[in-house]
Amino acid sequence: MAENSPKDRILRISTNLQSDAVRVSIADQGRGLPDGDVSQIFQPFFTTKSHGLGIGLSICRSIIAAHDGRLWAEPNDGRGTALHMELQIVAPAVL
């Protein structure tokens, strides 16, 4: 969102409790997904910048999947991107 004016640098973080899962969503108003293709941002070392090693979403997705969750992205209405993480609720062990 560095390209945005300071008043347009809005990042929204929200949570949603469903019957069997918790969802955390992070939405920005940045430049959005390259060519609208969400799959490439989950490739190792993918970056939209001219320098850098990538945004690490490949590793994040692997960790979340190891906990039976999922991580996905979608374009926002208007501009920007929303990332969503969903994890299943696990009942505590009965002692």
Phi and psi restraints in degrees (range 20) as a CNS / XPLOR table:
assign (resid 1 and name C) (resid 2 and name N)
       (resid 2 and name CA) (resid 2 and name C) 1.0 -58.7 20.0 2
assign (resid 2 and name N) (resid 2 and name CA)
       (resid 2 and name C) (resid 3 and name N) 1.0 -27.0 20.0 2
assign (resid 2 and name C) (resid 3 and name N)
       (resid 3 and name CA) (resid 3 and name C) 1.0 -74.3 20.0 2
assign (resid 3 and name N) (resid 3 and name CA)
       (resid 3 and name C) (resid 4 and name N) 1.0 -19.3 20.0 2
assign (resid 3 and name C) (resid 4 and name N)
       (resid 4 and name CA) (resid 4 and name C) 1.0 -76.8 20.0 2
assign (resid 4 and name N) (resid 4 and name CA)
       (resid 4 and name C) (resid 5 and name N) 1.0 154.0 20.0 2
assign (resid 4 and name C) (resid 5 and name N)
       (resid 5 and name CA) (resid 5 and name C) 1.0 -67.8 20.0 2
assign (resid 5 and name N) (resid 5 and name CA)
       (resid 5 and name C) (resid 6 and name N) 1.0 154.1 20.0 2
assign (resid 5 and name C) (resid 6 and name N)
       (resid 6 and name CA) (resid 6 and name C) 1.0 -51.7 20.0 2
assign (resid 6 and name N) (resid 6 and name CA)
       (resid 6 and name C) (resid 7 and name N) 1.0 -37.6 20.0 2
assign (resid 6 and name C) (resid 7 and name N)
       (resid 7 and name CA) (resid 7 and name C) 1.0 -71.6 20.0 2
assign (resid 7 and name N) (resid 7 and name CA)
       (resid 7 and name C) (resid 8 and name N) 1.0 -15.1 20.0 2
assign (resid 7 and name C) (resid 8 and name N)
       (resid 8 and name CA) (resid 8 and name C) 1.0 -101.7 20.0 2
assign (resid 8 and name N) (resid 8 and name CA)
       (resid 8 and name C) (resid 9 and name N) 1.0 9.4 20.0 2
assign (resid 8 and name C) (resid 9 and name N)
       (resid 9 and name CA) (resid 9 and name C) 1.0 -91.9 20.0 2
assign (resid 9 and name N) (resid 9 and name CA)
       (resid 9 and name C) (resid 10 and name N) 1.0 76.9 20.0 2
assign (resid 9 and name C) (resid 10 and name N)
       (resid 10 and name CA) (resid 10 and name C) 1.0 -108.5 20.0 2
assign (resid 10 and name N) (resid 10 and name CA)
       (resid 10 and name C) (resid 11 and name N) 1.0 128.1 20.0 2
assign (resid 10 and name C) (resid 11 and name N)
       (resid 11 and name CA) (resid 11 and name C) 1.0 -122.0 20.0 2
assign (resid 11 and name N) (resid 11 and name CA)
       (resid 11 and name C) (resid 12 and name N) 1.0 122.1 20.0 2
assign (resid 11 and name C) (resid 12 and name N)
       (resid 12 and name CA) (resid 12 and name C) 1.0 -109.6 20.0 2
assign (resid 12 and name N) (resid 12 and name CA)
       (resid 12 and name C) (resid 13 and name N) 1.0 129.0 20.0 2
assign (resid 12 and name C) (resid 13 and name N)
       (resid 13 and name CA) (resid 13 and name C) 1.0 -118.7 20.0 2
assign (resid 13 and name N) (resid 13 and name CA)
       (resid 13 and name C) (resid 14 and name N) 1.0 126.6 20.0 2
assign (resid 13 and name C) (resid 14 and name N)
       (resid 14 and name CA) (resid 14 and name C) 1.0 -136.7 20.0 2
assign (resid 14 and name N) (resid 14 and name CA)
       (resid 14 and name C) (resid 15 and name N) 1.0 156.0 20.0 2
assign (resid 14 and name C) (resid 15 and name N)
       (resid 15 and name CA) (resid 15 and name C) 1.0 -125.6 20.0 2
assign (resid 15 and name N) (resid 15 and name CA)
       (resid 15 and name C) (resid 16 and name N) 1.0 152.1 20.0 2
assign (resid 15 and name C) (resid 16 and name N)
       (resid 16 and name CA) (resid 16 and name C) 1.0 -143.2 20.0 2
assign (resid 16 and name N) (resid 16 and name CA)
       (resid 16 and name C) (resid 17 and name N) 1.0 124.5 20.0 2
assign (resid 16 and name C) (resid 17 and name N)
       (resid 17 and name CA) (resid 17 and name C) 1.0 -96.7 20.0 2
assign (resid 17 and name N) (resid 17 and name CA)
       (resid 17 and name C) (resid 18 and name N) 1.0 120.6 20.0 2
assign (resid 17 and name C) (resid 18 and name N)
       (resid 18 and name CA) (resid 18 and name C) 1.0 -106.2 20.0 2
assign (resid 18 and name N) (resid 18 and name CA)
       (resid 18 and name C) (resid 19 and name N) 1.0 178.6 20.0 2
assign (resid 18 and name C) (resid 19 and name N)
       (resid 19 and name CA) (resid 19 and name C) 1.0 -62.4 20.0 2
assign (resid 19 and name N) (resid 19 and name CA)
       (resid 19 and name C) (resid 20 and name N) 1.0 -34.2 20.0 2
assign (resid 19 and name C) (resid 20 and name N)
       (resid 20 and name CA) (resid 20 and name C) 1.0 -128.6 20.0 2
assign (resid 20 and name N) (resid 20 and name CA)
       (resid 20 and name C) (resid 21 and name N) 1.0 9.2 20.0 2
assign (resid 20 and name C) (resid 21 and name N)
       (resid 21 and name CA) (resid 21 and name C) 1.0 -153.3 20.0 2
assign (resid 21 and name N) (resid 21 and name CA)
       (resid 21 and name C) (resid 22 and name N) 1.0 161.4 20.0 2
assign (resid 21 and name C) (resid 22 and name N)
       (resid 22 and name CA) (resid 22 and name C) 1.0 -118.8 20.0 2
assign (resid 22 and name N) (resid 22 and name CA)
       (resid 22 and name C) (resid 23 and name N) 1.0 133.6 20.0 2
assign (resid 22 and name C) (resid 23 and name N)
       (resid 23 and name CA) (resid 23 and name C) 1.0 -118.0 20.0 2
assign (resid 23 and name N) (resid 23 and name CA)
       (resid 23 and name C) (resid 24 and name N) 1.0 133.6 20.0 2
assign (resid 23 and name C) (resid 24 and name N)
       (resid 24 and name CA) (resid 24 and name C) 1.0 -115.9 20.0 2
assign (resid 24 and name N) (resid 24 and name CA)
       (resid 24 and name C) (resid 25 and name N) 1.0 128.0 20.0 2
assign (resid 24 and name C) (resid 25 and name N)
       (resid 25 and name CA) (resid 25 and name C) 1.0 -122.0 20.0 2
assign (resid 25 and name N) (resid 25 and name CA)
       (resid 25 and name C) (resid 26 and name N) 1.0 138.6 20.0 2
assign (resid 25 and name C) (resid 26 and name N)
       (resid 26 and name CA) (resid 26 and name C) 1.0 -127.2 20.0 2
assign (resid 26 and name N) (resid 26 and name CA)
       (resid 26 and name C) (resid 27 and name N) 1.0 119.5 20.0 2
assign (resid 26 and name C) (resid 27 and name N)
       (resid 27 and name CA) (resid 27 and name C) 1.0 -124.8 20.0 2
assign (resid 27 and name N) (resid 27 and name CA)
       (resid 27 and name C) (resid 28 and name N) 1.0 133.6 20.0 2
assign (resid 27 and name C) (resid 28 and name N)
       (resid 28 and name CA) (resid 28 and name C) 1.0 -118.8 20.0 2
assign (resid 28 and name N) (resid 28 and name CA)
       (resid 28 and name C) (resid 29 and name N) 1.0 177.8 20.0 2
assign (resid 28 and name C) (resid 29 and name N)
       (resid 29 and name CA) (resid 29 and name C) 1.0 -121.2 20.0 2
assign (resid 29 and name N) (resid 29 and name CA)
       (resid 29 and name C) (resid 30 and name N) 1.0 38.8 20.0 2
assign (resid 29 and name C) (resid 30 and name N)
       (resid 30 and name CA) (resid 30 and name C) 1.0 -80.2 20.0 2
assign (resid 30 and name N) (resid 30 and name CA)
       (resid 30 and name C) (resid 31 and name N) 1.0 -157.2 20.0 2
assign (resid 30 and name C) (resid 31 and name N)
       (resid 31 and name CA) (resid 31 and name C) 1.0 -71.7 20.0 2
assign (resid 31 and name N) (resid 31 and name CA)
       (resid 31 and name C) (resid 32 and name N) 1.0 -15.2 20.0 2
assign (resid 31 and name C) (resid 32 and name N)
       (resid 32 and name CA) (resid 32 and name C) 1.0 90.9 20.0 2
assign (resid 32 and name N) (resid 32 and name CA)
       (resid 32 and name C) (resid 33 and name N) 1.0 -174.6 20.0 2
assign (resid 32 and name C) (resid 33 and name N)
       (resid 33 and name CA) (resid 33 and name C) 1.0 -78.7 20.0 2
assign (resid 33 and name N) (resid 33 and name CA)
       (resid 33 and name C) (resid 34 and name N) 1.0 140.7 20.0 2
assign (resid 33 and name C) (resid 34 and name N)
       (resid 34 and name CA) (resid 34 and name C) 1.0 -61.9 20.0 2
assign (resid 34 and name N) (resid 34 and name CA)
       (resid 34 and name C) (resid 35 and name N) 1.0 120.1 20.0 2
assign (resid 34 and name C) (resid 35 and name N)
       (resid 35 and name CA) (resid 35 and name C) 1.0 55.4 20.0 2
assign (resid 35 and name N) (resid 35 and name CA)
       (resid 35 and name C) (resid 36 and name N) 1.0 19.7 20.0 2
assign (resid 35 and name C) (resid 36 and name N)
       (resid 36 and name CA) (resid 36 and name C) 1.0 68.7 20.0 2
assign (resid 36 and name N) (resid 36 and name CA)
       (resid 36 and name C) (resid 37 and name N) 1.0 11.3 20.0 2
assign (resid 36 and name C) (resid 37 and name N)
       (resid 37 and name CA) (resid 37 and name C) 1.0 -92.4 20.0 2
assign (resid 37 and name N) (resid 37 and name CA)
       (resid 37 and name C) (resid 38 and name N) 1.0 103.9 20.0 2
assign (resid 37 and name C) (resid 38 and name N)
       (resid 38 and name CA) (resid 38 and name C) 1.0 -73.8 20.0 2
assign (resid 38 and name N) (resid 38 and name CA)
       (resid 38 and name C) (resid 39 and name N) 1.0 -26.2 20.0 2
assign (resid 38 and name C) (resid 39 and name N)
       (resid 39 and name CA) (resid 39 and name C) 1.0 -63.6 20.0 2
assign (resid 39 and name N) (resid 39 and name CA)
       (resid 39 and name C) (resid 40 and name N) 1.0 -35.4 20.0 2
assign (resid 39 and name C) (resid 40 and name N)
       (resid 40 and name CA) (resid 40 and name C) 1.0 -70.9 20.0 2
assign (resid 40 and name N) (resid 40 and name CA)
       (resid 40 and name C) (resid 41 and name N) 1.0 -23.3 20.0 2
assign (resid 40 and name C) (resid 41 and name N)
       (resid 41 and name CA) (resid 41 and name C) 1.0 -71.6 20.0 2
assign (resid 41 and name N) (resid 41 and name CA)
       (resid 41 and name C) (resid 42 and name N) 1.0 -13.4 20.0 2
assign (resid 41 and name C) (resid 42 and name N)
       (resid 42 and name CA) (resid 42 and name C) 1.0 -97.0 20.0 2
assign (resid 42 and name N) (resid 42 and name CA)
       (resid 42 and name C) (resid 43 and name N) 1.0 6.5 20.0 2
assign (resid 42 and name C) (resid 43 and name N)
       (resid 43 and name CA) (resid 43 and name C) 1.0 -80.3 20.0 2
assign (resid 43 and name N) (resid 43 and name CA)
       (resid 43 and name C) (resid 44 and name N) 1.0 142.3 20.0 2
assign (resid 43 and name C) (resid 44 and name N)
       (resid 44 and name CA) (resid 44 and name C) 1.0 -55.9 20.0 2
assign (resid 44 and name N) (resid 44 and name CA)
       (resid 44 and name C) (resid 45 and name N) 1.0 136.3 20.0 2
assign (resid 44 and name C) (resid 45 and name N)
       (resid 45 and name CA) (resid 45 and name C) 1.0 66.7 20.0 2
assign (resid 45 and name N) (resid 45 and name CA)
       (resid 45 and name C) (resid 46 and name N) 1.0 15.5 20.0 2
assign (resid 45 and name C) (resid 46 and name N)
       (resid 46 and name CA) (resid 46 and name C) 1.0 -68.6 20.0 2
assign (resid 46 and name N) (resid 46 and name CA)
       (resid 46 and name C) (resid 47 and name N) 1.0 138.0 20.0 2
assign (resid 46 and name C) (resid 47 and name N)
       (resid 47 and name CA) (resid 47 and name C) 1.0 -148.4 20.0 2
assign (resid 47 and name N) (resid 47 and name CA)
       (resid 47 and name C) (resid 48 and name N) 1.0 151.8 20.0 2
assign (resid 47 and name C) (resid 48 and name N)
       (resid 48 and name CA) (resid 48 and name C) 1.0 -99.2 20.0 2
assign (resid 48 and name N) (resid 48 and name CA)
       (resid 48 and name C) (resid 49 and name N) 1.0 -0.7 20.0 2
assign (resid 48 and name C) (resid 49 and name N)
       (resid 49 and name CA) (resid 49 and name C) 1.0 -98.3 20.0 2
assign (resid 49 and name N) (resid 49 and name CA)
       (resid 49 and name C) (resid 50 and name N) 1.0 158.5 20.0 2
assign (resid 49 and name C) (resid 50 and name N)
       (resid 50 and name CA) (resid 50 and name C) 1.0 -72.8 20.0 2
assign (resid 50 and name N) (resid 50 and name CA)
       (resid 50 and name C) (resid 51 and name N) 1.0 -18.2 20.0 2
assign (resid 50 and name C) (resid 51 and name N)
       (resid 51 and name CA) (resid 51 and name C) 1.0 -139.1 20.0 2
assign (resid 51 and name N) (resid 51 and name CA)
       (resid 51 and name C) (resid 52 and name N) 1.0 156.8 20.0 2
assign (resid 51 and name C) (resid 52 and name N)
       (resid 52 and name CA) (resid 52 and name C) 1.0 123.7 20.0 2
assign (resid 52 and name N) (resid 52 and name CA)
       (resid 52 and name C) (resid 53 and name N) 1.0 169.0 20.0 2
assign (resid 52 and name C) (resid 53 and name N)
       (resid 53 and name CA) (resid 53 and name C) 1.0 -103.4 20.0 2
assign (resid 53 and name N) (resid 53 and name CA)
       (resid 53 and name C) (resid 54 and name N) 1.0 -1.1 20.0 2
assign (resid 53 and name C) (resid 54 and name N)
       (resid 54 and name CA) (resid 54 and name C) 1.0 116.1 20.0 2
assign (resid 54 and name N) (resid 54 and name CA)
       (resid 54 and name C) (resid 55 and name N) 1.0 170.1 20.0 2
assign (resid 54 and name C) (resid 55 and name N)
       (resid 55 and name CA) (resid 55 and name C) 1.0 -99.3 20.0 2
assign (resid 55 and name N) (resid 55 and name CA)
       (resid 55 and name C) (resid 56 and name N) 1.0 1.0 20.0 2
assign (resid 55 and name C) (resid 56 and name N)
       (resid 56 and name CA) (resid 56 and name C) 1.0 76.5 20.0 2
assign (resid 56 and name N) (resid 56 and name CA)
       (resid 56 and name C) (resid 57 and name N) 1.0 12.4 20.0 2
assign (resid 56 and name C) (resid 57 and name N)
       (resid 57 and name CA) (resid 57 and name C) 1.0 -70.4 20.0 2
assign (resid 57 and name N) (resid 57 and name CA)
       (resid 57 and name C) (resid 58 and name N) 1.0 -23.8 20.0 2
assign (resid 57 and name C) (resid 58 and name N)
       (resid 58 and name CA) (resid 58 and name C) 1.0 -62.2 20.0 2
assign (resid 58 and name N) (resid 58 and name CA)
       (resid 58 and name C) (resid 59 and name N) 1.0 -46.6 20.0 2
assign (resid 58 and name C) (resid 59 and name N)
       (resid 59 and name CA) (resid 59 and name C) 1.0 -67.0 20.0 2
assign (resid 59 and name N) (resid 59 and name CA)
       (resid 59 and name C) (resid 60 and name N) 1.0 -43.0 20.0 2
assign (resid 59 and name C) (resid 60 and name N)
       (resid 60 and name CA) (resid 60 and name C) 1.0 -58.0 20.0 2
assign (resid 60 and name N) (resid 60 and name CA)
       (resid 60 and name C) (resid 61 and name N) 1.0 -45.1 20.0 2
assign (resid 60 and name C) (resid 61 and name N)
       (resid 61 and name CA) (resid 61 and name C) 1.0 -63.1 20.0 2
assign (resid 61 and name N) (resid 61 and name CA)
       (resid 61 and name C) (resid 62 and name N) 1.0 -39.3 20.0 2
assign (resid 61 and name C) (resid 62 and name N)
       (resid 62 and name CA) (resid 62 and name C) 1.0 -64.6 20.0 2
assign (resid 62 and name N) (resid 62 and name CA)
       (resid 62 and name C) (resid 63 and name N) 1.0 -43.0 20.0 2
assign (resid 62 and name C) (resid 63 and name N)
       (resid 63 and name CA) (resid 63 and name C) 1.0 -64.8 20.0 2
assign (resid 63 and name N) (resid 63 and name CA)
       (resid 63 and name C) (resid 64 and name N) 1.0 -45.1 20.0 2
assign (resid 63 and name C) (resid 64 and name N)
       (resid 64 and name CA) (resid 64 and name C) 1.0 -64.7 20.0 2
assign (resid 64 and name N) (resid 64 and name CA)
       (resid 64 and name C) (resid 65 and name N) 1.0 -41.3 20.0 2
assign (resid 64 and name C) (resid 65 and name N)
       (resid 65 and name CA) (resid 65 and name C) 1.0 -63.2 20.0 2
assign (resid 65 and name N) (resid 65 and name CA)
       (resid 65 and name C) (resid 66 and name N) 1.0 -34.9 20.0 2
assign (resid 65 and name C) (resid 66 and name N)
       (resid 66 and name CA) (resid 66 and name C) 1.0 -64.4 20.0 2
assign (resid 66 and name N) (resid 66 and name CA)
       (resid 66 and name C) (resid 67 and name N) 1.0 -19.4 20.0 2
assign (resid 66 and name C) (resid 67 and name N)
       (resid 67 and name CA) (resid 67 and name C) 1.0 -105.5 20.0 2
assign (resid 67 and name N) (resid 67 and name CA)
       (resid 67 and name C) (resid 68 and name N) 1.0 25.0 20.0 2
assign (resid 67 and name C) (resid 68 and name N)
       (resid 68 and name CA) (resid 68 and name C) 1.0 59.7 20.0 2
assign (resid 68 and name N) (resid 68 and name CA)
       (resid 68 and name C) (resid 69 and name N) 1.0 31.5 20.0 2
assign (resid 68 and name C) (resid 69 and name N)
       (resid 69 and name CA) (resid 69 and name C) 1.0 -111.7 20.0 2
assign (resid 69 and name N) (resid 69 and name CA)
       (resid 69 and name C) (resid 70 and name N) 1.0 -173.2 20.0 2
assign (resid 69 and name C) (resid 70 and name N)
       (resid 70 and name CA) (resid 70 and name C) 1.0 -144.3 20.0 2
assign (resid 70 and name N) (resid 70 and name CA)
       (resid 70 and name C) (resid 71 and name N) 1.0 153.2 20.0 2
assign (resid 70 and name C) (resid 71 and name N)
       (resid 71 and name CA) (resid 71 and name C) 1.0 -133.5 20.0 2
assign (resid 71 and name N) (resid 71 and name CA)
       (resid 71 and name C) (resid 72 and name N) 1.0 129.0 20.0 2
assign (resid 71 and name C) (resid 72 and name N)
       (resid 72 and name CA) (resid 72 and name C) 1.0 -147.6 20.0 2
assign (resid 72 and name N) (resid 72 and name CA)
       (resid 72 and name C) (resid 73 and name N) 1.0 165.9 20.0 2
assign (resid 72 and name C) (resid 73 and name N)
       (resid 73 and name CA) (resid 73 and name C) 1.0 -130.0 20.0 2
assign (resid 73 and name N) (resid 73 and name CA)
       (resid 73 and name C) (resid 74 and name N) 1.0 155.2 20.0 2
assign (resid 73 and name C) (resid 74 and name N)
       (resid 74 and name CA) (resid 74 and name C) 1.0 -154.2 20.0 2
assign (resid 74 and name N) (resid 74 and name CA)
       (resid 74 and name C) (resid 75 and name N) 1.0 152.8 20.0 2
assign (resid 74 and name C) (resid 75 and name N)
       (resid 75 and name CA) (resid 75 and name C) 1.0 -67.8 20.0 2
assign (resid 75 and name N) (resid 75 and name CA)
       (resid 75 and name C) (resid 76 and name N) 1.0 145.1 20.0 2
assign (resid 75 and name C) (resid 76 and name N)
       (resid 76 and name CA) (resid 76 and name C) 1.0 -74.7 20.0 2
assign (resid 76 and name N) (resid 76 and name CA)
       (resid 76 and name C) (resid 77 and name N) 1.0 160.4 20.0 2
assign (resid 76 and name C) (resid 77 and name N)
       (resid 77 and name CA) (resid 77 and name C) 1.0 -67.9 20.0 2
assign (resid 77 and name N) (resid 77 and name CA)
       (resid 77 and name C) (resid 78 and name N) 1.0 130.3 20.0 2
assign (resid 77 and name C) (resid 78 and name N)
       (resid 78 and name CA) (resid 78 and name C) 1.0 91.8 20.0 2
assign (resid 78 and name N) (resid 78 and name CA)
       (resid 78 and name C) (resid 79 and name N) 1.0 -101.6 20.0 2
assign (resid 78 and name C) (resid 79 and name N)
       (resid 79 and name CA) (resid 79 and name C) 1.0 -140.4 20.0 2
assign (resid 79 and name N) (resid 79 and name CA)
       (resid 79 and name C) (resid 80 and name N) 1.0 162.2 20.0 2
assign (resid 79 and name C) (resid 80 and name N)
       (resid 80 and name CA) (resid 80 and name C) 1.0 98.0 20.0 2
assign (resid 80 and name N) (resid 80 and name CA)
       (resid 80 and name C) (resid 81 and name N) 1.0 -174.0 20.0 2
assign (resid 80 and name C) (resid 81 and name N)
       (resid 81 and name CA) (resid 81 and name C) 1.0 -136.4 20.0 2
assign (resid 81 and name N) (resid 81 and name CA)
       (resid 81 and name C) (resid 82 and name N) 1.0 148.1 20.0 2
assign (resid 81 and name C) (resid 82 and name N)
       (resid 82 and name CA) (resid 82 and name C) 1.0 -118.1 20.0 2
assign (resid 82 and name N) (resid 82 and name CA)
       (resid 82 and name C) (resid 83 and name N) 1.0 130.8 20.0 2
assign (resid 82 and name C) (resid 83 and name N)
       (resid 83 and name CA) (resid 83 and name C) 1.0 -106.1 20.0 2
assign (resid 83 and name N) (resid 83 and name CA)
       (resid 83 and name C) (resid 84 and name N) 1.0 137.6 20.0 2
assign (resid 83 and name C) (resid 84 and name N)
       (resid 84 and name CA) (resid 84 and name C) 1.0 -126.6 20.0 2
assign (resid 84 and name N) (resid 84 and name CA)
       (resid 84 and name C) (resid 85 and name N) 1.0 134.8 20.0 2
assign (resid 84 and name C) (resid 85 and name N)
       (resid 85 and name CA) (resid 85 and name C) 1.0 -121.6 20.0 2
assign (resid 85 and name N) (resid 85 and name CA)
       (resid 85 and name C) (resid 86 and name N) 1.0 131.0 20.0 2
assign (resid 85 and name C) (resid 86 and name N)
       (resid 86 and name CA) (resid 86 and name C) 1.0 -128.6 20.0 2
assign (resid 86 and name N) (resid 86 and name CA)
       (resid 86 and name C) (resid 87 and name N) 1.0 129.1 20.0 2
assign (resid 86 and name C) (resid 87 and name N)
       (resid 87 and name CA) (resid 87 and name C) 1.0 -126.0 20.0 2
assign (resid 87 and name N) (resid 87 and name CA)
       (resid 87 and name C) (resid 88 and name N) 1.0 139.3 20.0 2
assign (resid 87 and name C) (resid 88 and name N)
       (resid 88 and name CA) (resid 88 and name C) 1.0 -71.2 20.0 2
assign (resid 88 and name N) (resid 88 and name CA)
       (resid 88 and name C) (resid 89 and name N) 1.0 145.4 20.0 2
assign (resid 88 and name C) (resid 89 and name N)
       (resid 89 and name CA) (resid 89 and name C) 1.0 -80.1 20.0 2
assign (resid 89 and name N) (resid 89 and name CA)
       (resid 89 and name C) (resid 90 and name N) 1.0 132.1 20.0 2
assign (resid 89 and name C) (resid 90 and name N)
       (resid 90 and name CA) (resid 90 and name C) 1.0 -113.3 20.0 2
assign (resid 90 and name N) (resid 90 and name CA)
       (resid 90 and name C) (resid 91 and name N) 1.0 128.3 20.0 2
assign (resid 90 and name C) (resid 91 and name N)
       (resid 91 and name CA) (resid 91 and name C) 1.0 -68.8 20.0 2
assign (resid 91 and name N) (resid 91 and name CA)
       (resid 91 and name C) (resid 92 and name N) 1.0 140.7 20.0 2
assign (resid 91 and name C) (resid 92 and name N)
       (resid 92 and name CA) (resid 92 and name C) 1.0 -64.3 20.0 2
assign (resid 92 and name N) (resid 92 and name CA)
       (resid 92 and name C) (resid 93 and name N) 1.0 150.1 20.0 2
assign (resid 92 and name C) (resid 93 and name N)
       (resid 93 and name CA) (resid 93 and name C) 1.0 -66.3 20.0 2
assign (resid 93 and name N) (resid 93 and name CA)
       (resid 93 and name C) (resid 94 and name N) 1.0 140.1 20.0 2
assign (resid 93 and name C) (resid 94 and name N)
       (resid 94 and name CA) (resid 94 and name C) 1.0 -87.0 20.0 2
assign (resid 94 and name N) (resid 94 and name CA)
       (resid 94 and name C) (resid 95 and name N) 1.0 126.0 20.0 2
